[in-house]
């Protein structure tokens, strides 16, 4: 791997608000079963829907409640407000919502 490629990978990871920085060299990041594309699409959709910068969103954990549907928990903003994003088997975002405060 060239130095330029490594730098690009590291910059992409930093832009995704620390999405598993240690795993940046992996081509198949999985967070609780959710594929990398679902995680990236959730962060982008959350930034649009919740009107916050993408850099202020971090994926917290993910799960697969049903076959082909992935749930990604997100921490949004400096307060780390909880949100949830769901995607289908093709990593298309189905929805993003804030969770109720506990």
C-alpha positions in Angstrom: 0.0 0.0 0.0 1.4 3.4 -0.9 1.8 6.3 1.4 -0.8 8.3 -0.5 -3.4 5.5 -0.2 -2.8 5.2 3.5 -3.2 8.9 4.0 -6.5 8.8 2.0 -7.8 6.0 4.2 -6.9 7.8 7.4 -8.5 11.1 6.2 -11.7 9.2 5.3 -11.8 7.7 8.8 -11.3 11.0 10.5 -14.1 12.6 8.4 -16.4 9.8 9.7 -15.9 11.1 13.2 -13.7 8.3 14.4 -15.6 5.4 13.0 -13.3 2.7 14.3 -10.0 4.4 13.4 -8.1 1.3 14.3 -9.9 -0.6 11.6 -9.3 1.8 8.8 -7.2 -0.6 6.8 -10.0 -3.1 6.7 -12.2 -3.2 3.6 -15.2 -4.8 5.4 -15.7 -2.8 8.6 -18.6 -4.3 10.5 -20.3 -2.7 13.5 -22.5 -5.3 15.2 -23.3 -6.9 11.9 -24.0 -3.8 9.9 -21.8 -3.6 6.8 -19.5 -0.7 6.1 -21.7 0.8 3.4 -24.7 0.9 5.9 -22.6 2.7 8.5 -21.3 5.3 6.0 -24.8 5.8 4.5 -26.3 6.3 8.0 -23.7 8.9 9.0 -24.4 10.8 5.7 -28.2 10.5 6.1 -28.1 11.6 9.8 -26.1 14.7 8.8 -28.7 15.6 6.3 -31.8 14.7 8.3 -30.6 16.0 11.7 -28.9 19.0 10.2 -25.5 18.5 11.8 -22.0 18.3 10.4 -21.0 14.7 9.4 -17.9 15.1 11.6 -20.1 15.4 14.7 -21.7 11.9 14.2 -20.1 8.7 15.4 -21.4 5.2 15.0 -21.9 3.6 18.4 -23.0 0.1 17.7 -25.0 -1.8 15.2 -27.3 -4.9 15.0 -29.3 -7.0 12.7 -32.8 -7.3 14.1 -34.1 -9.0 11.0 -32.5 -10.6 8.0 -31.5 -7.9 5.5 -32.2 -5.0 7.9 -29.5 -3.3 9.8 -29.8 -0.9 12.8 -26.9 1.5 13.5 -26.9 3.4 16.8 -25.4 6.9 16.4 -24.0 9.5 18.8 -24.8 13.0 17.5 -23.1 16.3 18.5 -20.9 17.2 21.4 -23.5 16.0 23.9 -23.6 12.6 22.2 -27.3 12.6 21.7 -28.5 9.1 20.7 -30.1 8.5 17.3 -30.9 5.3 15.4 -30.6 4.6 11.7 -32.0 1.6 9.8 -30.8 0.3 6.4 -31.9 -2.4 4.0 -29.8 -5.3 2.7 -28.5 -3.0 0.0 -27.4 -0.4 2.6 -30.1 2.1 1.5 -31.2 4.2 4.5 -34.8 3.5 5.6 -34.9 6.1 8.3 -33.0 8.2 10.9 -34.5 9.4 14.2 -33.4 10.7 17.5 -34.0 8.3 20.4 -36.0 9.5 23.4 -33.9 10.8 26.3 -33.8 8.2 29.1 
